[in-house]
């Protein structure tokens, strides 16, 4: 399972380890490796990727990674 990718509008922002909060149109990716899921984000169509603060978890079942991704998108996405 490679993971999932979503474009969303995050006017409230997404906290990252590298640069603090990024806001606006972003792309969120969930990368799955075994039972570990890592969330990364970028400004939409930018080259740089950032780790979402607190965005690395170990799941009991890797099949739950899609649910985690969809839940994260539902928390962050705030269309105007």
Biopython code that builds the backbone (N, CA, C, O; Angstrom):
import numpy as np
from Bio.PDB.StructureBuilder import StructureBuilder

atoms = [
    (1, "UNK", "N", (0.847, -1.174, 0.000)),
    (1, "UNK", "CA", (0.000, 0.000, 0.000)),
    (1, "UNK", "C", (0.894, 1.240, 0.000)),
    (1, "UNK", "O", (1.672, 1.449, 0.931)),
    (2, "UNK", "N", (0.785, 2.036, -1.016)),
    (2, "UNK", "CA", (1.653, 3.209, -1.159)),
    (2, "UNK", "C", (1.145, 4.404, -0.375)),
    (2, "UNK", "O", (1.947, 5.207, 0.102)),
    (3, "UNK", "N", (-0.151, 4.543, -0.230)),
    (3, "UNK", "CA", (-0.686, 5.697, 0.474)),
    (3, "UNK", "C", (-1.710, 6.424, -0.362)),
    (3, "UNK", "O", (-2.136, 5.949, -1.414)),
    (4, "UNK", "N", (-2.093, 7.579, 0.125)),
    (4, "UNK", "CA", (-3.163, 8.347, -0.504)),
    (4, "UNK", "C", (-2.769, 9.815, -0.599)),
    (4, "UNK", "O", (-1.958, 10.301, 0.190)),
    (5, "UNK", "N", (-3.345, 10.514, -1.566)),
    (5, "UNK", "CA", (-3.023, 11.926, -1.820)),
    (5, "UNK", "C", (-4.327, 12.695, -1.989)),
    (5, "UNK", "O", (-5.245, 12.237, -2.670)),
    (6, "UNK", "N", (-4.402, 13.884, -1.357)),
    (6, "UNK", "CA", (-5.598, 14.727, -1.480)),
    (6, "UNK", "C", (-5.200, 16.190, -1.533)),
    (6, "UNK", "O", (-4.313, 16.631, -0.802)),
    (7, "UNK", "N", (-5.863, 16.941, -2.406)),
    (7, "UNK", "CA", (-5.729, 18.394, -2.425)),
    (7, "UNK", "C", (-6.857, 18.953, -1.573)),
    (7, "UNK", "O", (-7.988, 18.472, -1.637)),
    (8, "UNK", "N", (-6.543, 19.978, -0.769)),
    (8, "UNK", "CA", (-7.560, 20.552, 0.093)),
    (8, "UNK", "C", (-7.246, 22.003, 0.403)),
    (8, "UNK", "O", (-6.140, 22.485, 0.161)),
    (9, "UNK", "N", (-8.241, 22.686, 0.943)),
    (9, "UNK", "CA", (-8.076, 24.070, 1.366)),
    (9, "UNK", "C", (-8.000, 24.073, 2.890)),
    (9, "UNK", "O", (-8.941, 23.649, 3.560)),
    (10, "UNK", "N", (-6.894, 24.546, 3.432)),
    (10, "UNK", "CA", (-6.674, 24.557, 4.881)),
    (10, "UNK", "C", (-6.437, 25.984, 5.367)),
    (10, "UNK", "O", (-5.312, 26.333, 5.723)),
    (11, "UNK", "N", (-7.492, 26.825, 5.388)),
    (11, "UNK", "CA", (-7.299, 28.213, 5.809)),
    (11, "UNK", "C", (-6.856, 28.339, 7.261)),
    (11, "UNK", "O", (-6.211, 29.323, 7.623)),
    (12, "UNK", "N", (-7.192, 27.357, 8.100)),
    (12, "UNK", "CA", (-6.752, 27.368, 9.490)),
    (12, "UNK", "C", (-5.328, 26.886, 9.653)),
    (12, "UNK", "O", (-4.715, 27.081, 10.702)),
    (13, "UNK", "N", (-4.802, 26.260, 8.619)),
    (13, "UNK", "CA", (-3.412, 25.855, 8.605)),
    (13, "UNK", "C", (-3.160, 24.423, 9.006)),
    (13, "UNK", "O", (-3.989, 23.762, 9.631)),
    (14, "UNK", "N", (-1.978, 23.968, 8.622)),
    (14, "UNK", "CA", (-1.457, 22.654, 8.978)),
    (14, "UNK", "C", (-0.092, 22.898, 9.619)),
    (14, "UNK", "O", (0.779, 23.509, 9.001)),
    (15, "UNK", "N", (0.102, 22.424, 10.860)),
    (15, "UNK", "CA", (1.382, 22.602, 11.545)),
    (15, "UNK", "C", (2.384, 21.585, 11.001)),
    (15, "UNK", "O", (2.099, 20.391, 10.918)),
    (16, "UNK", "N", (3.568, 22.088, 10.631)),
    (16, "UNK", "CA", (4.632, 21.225, 10.125)),
    (16, "UNK", "C", (5.861, 21.323, 11.018)),
    (16, "UNK", "O", (6.060, 22.317, 11.717)),
    (17, "UNK", "N", (6.677, 20.284, 10.984)),
    (17, "UNK", "CA", (7.911, 20.272, 11.780)),
    (17, "UNK", "C", (8.936, 21.263, 11.248)),
    (17, "UNK", "O", (9.684, 21.865, 12.018)),
    (18, "UNK", "N", (8.969, 21.429, 9.938)),
    (18, "UNK", "CA", (10.040, 22.196, 9.316)),
    (18, "UNK", "C", (9.805, 23.706, 9.281)),
    (18, "UNK", "O", (10.731, 24.476, 9.537)),
    (19, "UNK", "N", (8.585, 24.139, 8.969)),
    (19, "UNK", "CA", (8.348, 25.572, 8.750)),
    (19, "UNK", "C", (7.181, 26.144, 9.549)),
    (19, "UNK", "O", (6.763, 27.274, 9.298)),
    (20, "UNK", "N", (6.654, 25.394, 10.493)),
    (20, "UNK", "CA", (5.498, 25.871, 11.239)),
    (20, "UNK", "C", (4.219, 25.683, 10.434)),
    (20, "UNK", "O", (4.066, 24.689, 9.725)),
    (21, "UNK", "N", (3.310, 26.632, 10.543)),
    (21, "UNK", "CA", (1.987, 26.498, 9.925)),
    (21, "UNK", "C", (2.034, 26.890, 8.451)),
    (21, "UNK", "O", (2.601, 27.920, 8.085)),
    (22, "UNK", "N", (1.425, 26.045, 7.609)),
    (22, "UNK", "CA", (1.174, 26.445, 6.222)),
    (22, "UNK", "C", (-0.335, 26.476, 6.039)),
    (22, "UNK", "O", (-1.057, 25.659, 6.611)),
    (23, "UNK", "N", (-0.806, 27.427, 5.234)),
    (23, "UNK", "CA", (-2.240, 27.634, 5.065)),
    (23, "UNK", "C", (-2.604, 27.696, 3.592)),
    (23, "UNK", "O", (-1.742, 27.832, 2.724)),
    (24, "UNK", "N", (-3.889, 27.593, 3.333)),
    (24, "UNK", "CA", (-4.382, 27.742, 1.967)),
    (24, "UNK", "C", (-4.486, 26.423, 1.237)),
    (24, "UNK", "O", (-4.750, 25.384, 1.842)),
    (25, "UNK", "N", (-4.277, 26.469, -0.069)),
    (25, "UNK", "CA", (-4.380, 25.282, -0.916)),
    (25, "UNK", "C", (-3.142, 24.412, -0.708)),
    (25, "UNK", "O", (-2.019, 24.832, -0.989)),
    (26, "UNK", "N", (-3.361, 23.198, -0.212)),
    (26, "UNK", "CA", (-2.260, 22.287, 0.080)),
    (26, "UNK", "C", (-2.578, 20.898, -0.465)),
    (26, "UNK", "O", (-3.721, 20.585, -0.799)),
    (27, "UNK", "N", (-1.541, 20.082, -0.546)),
    (27, "UNK", "CA", (-1.682, 18.671, -0.889)),
    (27, "UNK", "C", (-1.198, 17.860, 0.301)),
    (27, "UNK", "O", (-0.094, 18.074, 0.802)),
    (28, "UNK", "N", (-2.031, 16.927, 0.750)),
    (28, "UNK", "CA", (-1.705, 16.042, 1.860)),
    (28, "UNK", "C", (-1.458, 14.646, 1.318)),
    (28, "UNK", "O", (-2.231, 14.139, 0.505)),
    (29, "UNK", "N", (-0.368, 14.024, 1.775)),
    (29, "UNK", "CA", (-0.050, 12.656, 1.372)),
    (29, "UNK", "C", (0.138, 11.809, 2.616)),
    (29, "UNK", "O", (0.795, 12.221, 3.572)),
    (30, "UNK", "N", (-0.450, 10.613, 2.590)),
    (30, "UNK", "CA", (-0.227, 9.607, 3.621)),
    (30, "UNK", "C", (0.672, 8.546, 3.015)),
    (30, "UNK", "O", (0.293, 7.874, 2.056)),
    (31, "UNK", "N", (1.867, 8.395, 3.578)),
    (31, "UNK", "CA", (2.803, 7.389, 3.088)),
    (31, "UNK", "C", (2.791, 6.213, 4.048)),
    (31, "UNK", "O", (2.959, 6.388, 5.255)),
    (32, "UNK", "N", (2.591, 5.013, 3.513)),
    (32, "UNK", "CA", (2.490, 3.809, 4.330)),
    (32, "UNK", "C", (3.733, 2.950, 4.131)),
    (32, "UNK", "O", (4.141, 2.665, 3.006)),
    (33, "UNK", "N", (4.326, 2.543, 5.259)),
    (33, "UNK", "CA", (5.460, 1.630, 5.240)),
    (33, "UNK", "C", (5.230, 0.597, 6.338)),
    (33, "UNK", "O", (5.406, 0.887, 7.521)),
    (34, "UNK", "N", (4.840, -0.597, 5.941)),
    (34, "UNK", "CA", (4.473, -1.607, 6.928)),
    (34, "UNK", "C", (3.233, -1.144, 7.673)),
    (34, "UNK", "O", (2.191, -0.904, 7.064)),
    (35, "UNK", "N", (3.344, -1.018, 8.995)),
    (35, "UNK", "CA", (2.224, -0.534, 9.811)),
    (35, "UNK", "C", (2.347, 0.950, 10.130)),
    (35, "UNK", "O", (1.478, 1.514, 10.794)),
    (36, "UNK", "N", (3.425, 1.590, 9.660)),
    (36, "UNK", "CA", (3.645, 3.011, 9.937)),
    (36, "UNK", "C", (3.058, 3.887, 8.843)),
    (36, "UNK", "O", (3.184, 3.591, 7.655)),
    (37, "UNK", "N", (2.414, 4.971, 9.260)),
    (37, "UNK", "CA", (1.866, 5.960, 8.339)),
    (37, "UNK", "C", (2.488, 7.307, 8.686)),
    (37, "UNK", "O", (2.513, 7.712, 9.848)),
    (38, "UNK", "N", (2.991, 7.998, 7.659)),
    (38, "UNK", "CA", (3.567, 9.332, 7.828)),
    (38, "UNK", "C", (2.791, 10.304, 6.960)),
    (38, "UNK", "O", (2.601, 10.067, 5.767)),
    (39, "UNK", "N", (2.339, 11.407, 7.564)),
    (39, "UNK", "CA", (1.609, 12.441, 6.832)),
    (39, "UNK", "C", (2.579, 13.552, 6.442)),
    (39, "UNK", "O", (3.311, 14.078, 7.280)),
    (40, "UNK", "N", (2.571, 13.899, 5.158)),
    (40, "UNK", "CA", (3.361, 15.021, 4.671)),
    (40, "UNK", "C", (2.442, 15.960, 3.901)),
    (40, "UNK", "O", (1.385, 15.561, 3.412)),
    (41, "UNK", "N", (2.867, 17.217, 3.803)),
    (41, "UNK", "CA", (2.031, 18.238, 3.176)),
    (41, "UNK", "C", (2.924, 19.193, 2.396)),
    (41, "UNK", "O", (4.093, 19.387, 2.727)),
    (42, "UNK", "N", (2.354, 19.781, 1.361)),
    (42, "UNK", "CA", (3.049, 20.806, 0.586)),
    (42, "UNK", "C", (2.026, 21.839, 0.146)),
    (42, "UNK", "O", (0.830, 21.558, 0.058)),
    (43, "UNK", "N", (2.526, 23.059, -0.132)),
    (43, "UNK", "CA", (1.650, 23.992, -0.830)),
    (43, "UNK", "C", (1.343, 23.354, -2.175)),
    (43, "UNK", "O", (2.234, 22.787, -2.808)),
    (44, "UNK", "N", (0.103, 23.439, -2.617)),
    (44, "UNK", "CA", (-0.307, 22.775, -3.855)),
    (44, "UNK", "C", (0.646, 23.134, -4.996)),
    (44, "UNK", "O", (0.910, 24.307, -5.259)),
    (45, "UNK", "N", (1.147, 22.112, -5.657)),
    (45, "UNK", "CA", (2.032, 22.211, -6.819)),
    (45, "UNK", "C", (3.431, 22.740, -6.499)),
    (45, "UNK", "O", (4.189, 23.045, -7.421)),
    (46, "UNK", "N", (3.791, 22.857, -5.230)),
    (46, "UNK", "CA", (5.149, 23.282, -4.859)),
    (46, "UNK", "C", (6.087, 22.073, -4.895)),
    (46, "UNK", "O", (5.634, 20.934, -4.995)),
    (47, "UNK", "N", (7.371, 22.322, -4.813)),
    (47, "UNK", "CA", (8.355, 21.246, -4.830)),
    (47, "UNK", "C", (8.667, 20.727, -3.427)),
    (47, "UNK", "O", (9.022, 19.559, -3.267)),
    (48, "UNK", "N", (8.538, 21.578, -2.414)),
    (48, "UNK", "CA", (8.940, 21.214, -1.061)),
    (48, "UNK", "C", (7.826, 20.479, -0.323)),
    (48, "UNK", "O", (6.658, 20.859, -0.396)),
    (49, "UNK", "N", (8.207, 19.418, 0.390)),
    (49, "UNK", "CA", (7.287, 18.663, 1.240)),
    (49, "UNK", "C", (7.694, 18.844, 2.689)),
    (49, "UNK", "O", (8.880, 18.973, 2.994)),
    (50, "UNK", "N", (6.705, 18.853, 3.593)),
    (50, "UNK", "CA", (6.941, 19.038, 5.017)),
    (50, "UNK", "C", (6.226, 17.938, 5.798)),
    (50, "UNK", "O", (5.163, 17.470, 5.390)),
    (51, "UNK", "N", (6.811, 17.530, 6.916)),
    (51, "UNK", "CA", (6.190, 16.541, 7.788)),
    (51, "UNK", "C", (5.148, 17.222, 8.671)),
    (51, "UNK", "O", (5.432, 18.235, 9.311)),
    (52, "UNK", "N", (3.946, 16.663, 8.700)),
    (52, "UNK", "CA", (2.894, 17.184, 9.565)),
    (52, "UNK", "C", (3.288, 16.883, 11.010)),
    (52, "UNK", "O", (3.626, 15.745, 11.338)),
    (53, "UNK", "N", (3.246, 17.890, 11.867)),
    (53, "UNK", "CA", (3.598, 17.708, 13.271)),
    (53, "UNK", "C", (2.649, 16.687, 13.905)),
    (53, "UNK", "O", (1.428, 16.830, 13.832)),
    (54, "UNK", "N", (3.220, 15.672, 14.517)),
    (54, "UNK", "CA", (2.427, 14.599, 15.115)),
    (54, "UNK", "C", (1.846, 13.655, 14.089)),
    (54, "UNK", "O", (0.977, 12.845, 14.413)),
    (55, "UNK", "N", (2.315, 13.746, 12.847)),
    (55, "UNK", "CA", (1.734, 12.994, 11.740)),
    (55, "UNK", "C", (2.414, 11.685, 11.428)),
    (55, "UNK", "O", (2.429, 11.267, 10.270)),
    (56, "UNK", "N", (2.983, 11.014, 12.429)),
    (56, "UNK", "CA", (3.516, 9.673, 12.211)),
    (56, "UNK", "C", (2.887, 8.760, 13.250)),
    (56, "UNK", "O", (3.013, 8.991, 14.453)),
    (57, "UNK", "N", (2.208, 7.722, 12.777)),
    (57, "UNK", "CA", (1.538, 6.778, 13.669)),
    (57, "UNK", "C", (1.802, 5.349, 13.227)),
    (57, "UNK", "O", (2.098, 5.085, 12.062)),
    (58, "UNK", "N", (1.691, 4.441, 14.173)),
    (58, "UNK", "CA", (1.759, 3.017, 13.884)),
    (58, "UNK", "C", (0.363, 2.454, 14.058)),
    (58, "UNK", "O", (-0.253, 2.612, 15.112)),
    (59, "UNK", "N", (-0.130, 1.803, 13.028)),
    (59, "UNK", "CA", (-1.479, 1.252, 13.043)),
    (59, "UNK", "C", (-1.447, -0.232, 13.377)),
    (59, "UNK", "O", (-0.483, -0.926, 13.052)),
    (60, "UNK", "N", (-2.492, -0.715, 14.019)),
    (60, "UNK", "CA", (-2.615, -2.150, 14.281)),
    (60, "UNK", "C", (-2.808, -2.904, 12.958)),
    (60, "UNK", "O", (-2.339, -4.031, 12.796)),
    (61, "UNK", "N", (-3.511, -2.256, 12.019)),
    (61, "UNK", "CA", (-3.786, -2.860, 10.718)),
    (61, "UNK", "C", (-3.500, -1.825, 9.636)),
    (61, "UNK", "O", (-4.172, -0.795, 9.593)),
    (62, "UNK", "N", (-2.518, -2.068, 8.754)),
    (62, "UNK", "CA", (-2.202, -1.099, 7.702)),
    (62, "UNK", "C", (-3.389, -0.752, 6.801)),
    (62, "UNK", "O", (-3.389, 0.295, 6.153)),
    (63, "UNK", "N", (-4.386, -1.615, 6.760)),
    (63, "UNK", "CA", (-5.577, -1.331, 5.950)),
    (63, "UNK", "C", (-6.333, -0.107, 6.470)),
    (63, "UNK", "O", (-7.153, 0.464, 5.751)),
    (64, "UNK", "N", (-6.063, 0.300, 7.713)),
    (64, "UNK", "CA", (-6.724, 1.474, 8.288)),
    (64, "UNK", "C", (-6.108, 2.785, 7.810)),
    (64, "UNK", "O", (-6.614, 3.854, 8.150)),
    (65, "UNK", "N", (-5.046, 2.731, 7.045)),
    (65, "UNK", "CA", (-4.366, 3.947, 6.585)),
    (65, "UNK", "C", (-5.290, 4.833, 5.756)),
    (65, "UNK", "O", (-5.236, 6.056, 5.883)),
    (66, "UNK", "N", (-6.124, 4.253, 4.922)),
    (66, "UNK", "CA", (-7.057, 5.055, 4.118)),
    (66, "UNK", "C", (-8.054, 5.793, 5.005)),
    (66, "UNK", "O", (-8.390, 6.947, 4.739)),
    (67, "UNK", "N", (-8.524, 5.132, 6.053)),
    (67, "UNK", "CA", (-9.465, 5.762, 6.983)),
    (67, "UNK", "C", (-8.774, 6.919, 7.701)),
    (67, "UNK", "O", (-9.365, 7.988, 7.856)),
    (68, "UNK", "N", (-7.535, 6.719, 8.138)),
    (68, "UNK", "CA", (-6.776, 7.780, 8.792)),
    (68, "UNK", "C", (-6.608, 8.977, 7.862)),
    (68, "UNK", "O", (-6.795, 10.120, 8.278)),
    (69, "UNK", "N", (-6.258, 8.717, 6.612)),
    (69, "UNK", "CA", (-6.088, 9.796, 5.639)),
    (69, "UNK", "C", (-7.395, 10.570, 5.459)),
    (69, "UNK", "O", (-7.410, 11.799, 5.533)),
    (70, "UNK", "N", (-8.484, 9.848, 5.223)),
    (70, "UNK", "CA", (-9.779, 10.491, 4.997)),
    (70, "UNK", "C", (-10.218, 11.303, 6.215)),
    (70, "UNK", "O", (-10.779, 12.389, 6.069)),
    (71, "UNK", "N", (-9.965, 10.778, 7.415)),
    (71, "UNK", "CA", (-10.308, 11.496, 8.639)),
    (71, "UNK", "C", (-9.489, 12.779, 8.754)),
    (71, "UNK", "O", (-10.024, 13.826, 9.118)),
    (72, "UNK", "N", (-8.198, 12.703, 8.448)),
    (72, "UNK", "CA", (-7.333, 13.879, 8.512)),
    (72, "UNK", "C", (-7.805, 14.940, 7.527)),
    (72, "UNK", "O", (-7.861, 16.122, 7.870)),
    (73, "UNK", "N", (-8.139, 14.536, 6.323)),
    (73, "UNK", "CA", (-8.654, 15.475, 5.324)),
    (73, "UNK", "C", (-9.931, 16.131, 5.841)),
    (73, "UNK", "O", (-10.110, 17.339, 5.687)),
    (74, "UNK", "N", (-10.819, 15.347, 6.452)),
    (74, "UNK", "CA", (-12.080, 15.924, 6.940)),
    (74, "UNK", "C", (-11.843, 16.944, 8.049)),
    (74, "UNK", "O", (-12.626, 17.883, 8.194)),
    (75, "UNK", "N", (-10.785, 16.782, 8.831)),
    (75, "UNK", "CA", (-10.466, 17.755, 9.876)),
    (75, "UNK", "C", (-9.864, 19.032, 9.314)),
    (75, "UNK", "O", (-10.129, 20.121, 9.824)),
    (76, "UNK", "N", (-9.051, 18.905, 8.260)),
    (76, "UNK", "CA", (-8.299, 20.050, 7.740)),
    (76, "UNK", "C", (-9.007, 20.825, 6.638)),
    (76, "UNK", "O", (-8.846, 22.041, 6.533)),
    (77, "UNK", "N", (-9.789, 20.132, 5.816)),
    (77, "UNK", "CA", (-10.393, 20.751, 4.635)),
    (77, "UNK", "C", (-11.545, 21.668, 5.017)),
    (77, "UNK", "O", (-12.533, 21.233, 5.609)),
    (78, "UNK", "N", (-11.405, 22.920, 4.677)),
    (78, "UNK", "CA", (-12.434, 23.922, 4.946)),
    (78, "UNK", "C", (-12.667, 24.753, 3.695)),
    (78, "UNK", "O", (-12.136, 25.857, 3.574)),
    (79, "UNK", "N", (-13.469, 24.222, 2.749)),
    (79, "UNK", "CA", (-13.715, 24.980, 1.524)),
    (79, "UNK", "C", (-14.424, 26.294, 1.853)),
    (79, "UNK", "O", (-15.199, 26.395, 2.804)),
    (80, "UNK", "N", (-14.129, 27.277, 1.039)),
    (80, "UNK", "CA", (-14.732, 28.604, 1.277)),
    (80, "UNK", "C", (-16.173, 28.626, 0.825)),
    (80, "UNK", "O", (-16.841, 29.653, 0.945)),
]
sb = StructureBuilder()
sb.init_structure("model")
sb.init_model(0)
sb.init_chain("A")
sb.init_seg("    ")
for serial, (resi, resn, name, xyz) in enumerate(atoms, 1):
    if name == "N":
        sb.init_residue(resn, " ", resi, " ")
    sb.init_atom(name, np.array(xyz, "f"), 0.0, 1.0, " ", f" {name:<3s}", serial, name[0])
structure = sb.get_structure()
